[in-house]
Amino acid sequence: MNTSYTEKVYNFYSTVYDFVFGPSLETGRKVAVDLLEPKPYEKILEVGVGTGLSVPYFPRGTAIVGVDLSQKMLDVAAKKMEKLGRSNVELLTMDASHMDFPDDSFDAAAALYCLSCVENPVQVLREMKRVVRPGGRLVFMNHFQSTNKTMAFMEKAVTPIAKRIGFRTDLKLSPLLRKAEMTDCQTVNADPFGVYKAVRVAV
Ligand SMILES: C[S@@+](CC[C@H](N)C(=O)[O-])C[C@H]1O[C@@H](n2cnc3c(N)ncnc32)[C@H](O)[C@@H]1O
């Protein structure tokens, strides 16, 4: 799943994304933003912001910078921000694994339903950590491969098909944290069954 393929897939989804993945994935967005504890005076980065469905959960005063590979997803987000009257949301086309921001640019960063869609999730987490100031925090919320062996087998088996439609189902949490050198972490279930988990990391 390379970046240009992902970009094409999400450009294609952009017009129906909110209908298909809006209400169905709302709970996780709220859990993740609550875990991030954004303050109205902070500057926060969201990578893979997509159509901006998380924005209503942030305090109105929070300055949000949302980056995404897909310009068409961002176009939908821009219209939504206008309707919501959120003029302090900046939307930028950017690859989250190589961001243009200097070190320590943000108070916090979030990635919601994003890490399973990126080519290199470890690199994206490293980049998020780099651009957050010391003392800040990261939250990422995603589906991770089950610790149940049968489920894990099935998730791995369907990944080649899932990748064709823009995500993977076999992302493992523990190796991800280890490779991204993230140690001070808190993990919570982002839905009643723990299908999605939100992870907060102290920077
Ligand atoms: C499943 S959508 C999630 C969108 C949004 N966060 C939400 O809660 O609905 C994943 C998003 O990640 C974006 N994405 C994938 N790879 C990316 C990358 N390397 N850099 C930035 N965005 C990326 C996709 O374009 C897509 O908009």
PDBQT file of the ligand as one rigid body, heavy atoms in Angstrom, charges set to zero:
ROOT
HETATM    1  C1  LIG A 301      -9.528   6.017   7.285  1.00  0.00    +0.000 C 
HETATM    2  S1  LIG A 301      -9.171   7.673   6.891  1.00  0.00    +0.000 S 
HETATM    3  C2  LIG A 301      -9.385   8.485   8.492  1.00  0.00    +0.000 C 
HETATM    4  C3  LIG A 301      -9.835   9.916   8.336  1.00  0.00    +0.000 C 
HETATM    5  C4  LIG A 301     -10.212  10.629   9.632  1.00  0.00    +0.000 C 
HETATM    6  N1  LIG A 301      -9.082  10.684  10.541  1.00  0.00    +0.000 N 
HETATM    7  C5  LIG A 301     -11.414  10.004  10.303  1.00  0.00    +0.000 C 
HETATM    8  O1  LIG A 301     -11.450   9.967  11.541  1.00  0.00    +0.000 OA
HETATM    9  O2  LIG A 301     -12.337   9.602   9.611  1.00  0.00    +0.000 OA
HETATM   10  C6  LIG A 301      -7.413   7.683   6.735  1.00  0.00    +0.000 C 
HETATM   11  C7  LIG A 301      -6.871   8.987   6.174  1.00  0.00    +0.000 C 
HETATM   12  O3  LIG A 301      -5.438   8.937   6.235  1.00  0.00    +0.000 OA
HETATM   13  C8  LIG A 301      -4.946   9.546   5.057  1.00  0.00    +0.000 C 
HETATM   14  N2  LIG A 301      -3.561   9.099   4.849  1.00  0.00    +0.000 N 
HETATM   15  C9  LIG A 301      -3.131   7.864   4.486  1.00  0.00    +0.000 A 
HETATM   16  N3  LIG A 301      -1.787   7.848   4.404  1.00  0.00    +0.000 NA
HETATM   17  C10 LIG A 301      -1.364   9.099   4.736  1.00  0.00    +0.000 A 
HETATM   18  C11 LIG A 301      -0.085   9.710   4.838  1.00  0.00    +0.000 A 
HETATM   19  N4  LIG A 301       1.047   9.041   4.596  1.00  0.00    +0.000 N 
HETATM   20  N5  LIG A 301      -0.021  11.020   5.186  1.00  0.00    +0.000 NA
HETATM   21  C12 LIG A 301      -1.160  11.726   5.429  1.00  0.00    +0.000 A 
HETATM   22  N6  LIG A 301      -2.389  11.196   5.352  1.00  0.00    +0.000 NA
HETATM   23  C13 LIG A 301      -2.497   9.902   5.010  1.00  0.00    +0.000 A 
HETATM   24  C14 LIG A 301      -5.915   9.121   3.973  1.00  0.00    +0.000 C 
HETATM   25  O4  LIG A 301      -5.841   9.959   2.840  1.00  0.00    +0.000 OA
HETATM   26  C15 LIG A 301      -7.244   9.226   4.716  1.00  0.00    +0.000 C 
HETATM   27  O5  LIG A 301      -7.825  10.502   4.589  1.00  0.00    +0.000 OA
ENDROOT
TORSDOF 0
